[in-house]
Amino acid sequence: MGFQTNQSSQLNSDINITPLVDVMLVLLIIFMVTAPMLNAGVDINLPKTDAAILESPDSALTLSIDKHRKIHIGTVSVTWTSLEKKLKANPRIKQTNELYIEADQTLNYGVVVRAMAIARRAGVTKLFMVTDPHQTKTPLETLDAL
C-alpha cells in the first residue's frame, strides 16, 4: 500500500461523475423497460367503417365508453356524475377544445349522445368519433344485417 502525503493540505474539489453516470444509466434502463407496460387501454369493440383514416395528434384526449357503460378519460376511470367537472378541469380541453370519443358498438345510441352532450357543456367544441377502419363488409351489407 502506498500513501502519498501532500505537504500542502489542499482539498480536492473535483466532482467524481462516475457514480452519477451509473445512476442515470440505471434509471434510463428502468424507464425504458417500464414505459411500454404503462400503455394499458380500455377494451372496446369499435364499430367497423370504411371511413378515411385520420391521424390523431399525440396530445389528443380520448373519452372511452365500454360495453358496460363505464367511462374513461384516457385510461382513468370516471363516473358519469363527475365527467363534466373532470372535462372542464382538463388542461388539454382548455387548450384545444377537442375530444375523441370511442364507444363500444353494442351501446345504445342514447349513451353516446349523453356523453357528447356532457362534453359540449364542459366546453368541447370539436368532437371526433373513433371507429375501427378495418371493415369486412360493404356499408350496405352491414345495414341490411341490422
WOGITA-V381046 format. One record per residue. N is the residue number from 1. OMEGA is omega in whole degrees, 0 to 359 (none if undefined). Layout:
N,OMEGA + N,OMEGA
This chain:
1,179 + 2,175 + 3,174 + 4,175 + 5,181 + 6,182 + 7,177 + 8,184 + 9,177 + 10,177 + 11,177 + 12,183 + 13,177 + 14,179 + 15,176 + 16,188 + 17,182 + 18,178 + 19,178 + 20,178 + 21,179 + 22,180 + 23,180 + 24,178 + 25,178 + 26,178 + 27,178 + 28,179 + 29,179 + 30,180 + 31,179 + 32,180 + 33,185 + 34,183 + 35,179 + 36,180 + 37,183 + 38,182 + 39,177 + 40,183 + 41,178 + 42,182 + 43,182 + 44,176 + 45,185 + 46,175 + 47,181 + 48,180 + 49,174 + 50,179 + 51,179 + 52,180 + 53,178 + 54,176 + 55,178 + 56,179 + 57,181 + 58,182 + 59,182 + 60,178 + 61,183 + 62,173 + 63,183 + 64,176 + 65,181 + 66,186 + 67,177 + 68,179 + 69,175 + 70,184 + 71,180 + 72,170 + 73,190 + 74,176 + 75,182 + 76,179 + 77,183 + 78,176 + 79,180 + 80,183 + 81,180 + 82,185 + 83,182 + 84,180 + 85,180 + 86,179 + 87,179 + 88,182 + 89,184 + 90,181 + 91,179 + 92,178 + 93,180 + 94,184 + 95,188 + 96,183 + 97,179 + 98,183 + 99,175 + 100,181 + 101,173 + 102,184 + 103,178 + 104,185 + 105,180 + 106,181 + 107,174 + 108,180 + 109,182 + 110,179 + 111,180 + 112,179 + 113,177 + 114,178 + 115,178 + 116,180 + 117,178 + 118,179 + 119,178 + 120,178 + 121,181 + 122,177 + 123,179 + 124,179 + 125,180 + 126,178 + 127,179 + 128,178 + 129,181 + 130,178 + 131,177 + 132,185 + 133,183 + 134,182 + 135,179 + 136,180 + 137,174 + 138,182 + 139,182 + 140,177 + 141,179 + 142,180 + 143,179 + 144,181 + 145,180 + 146,none
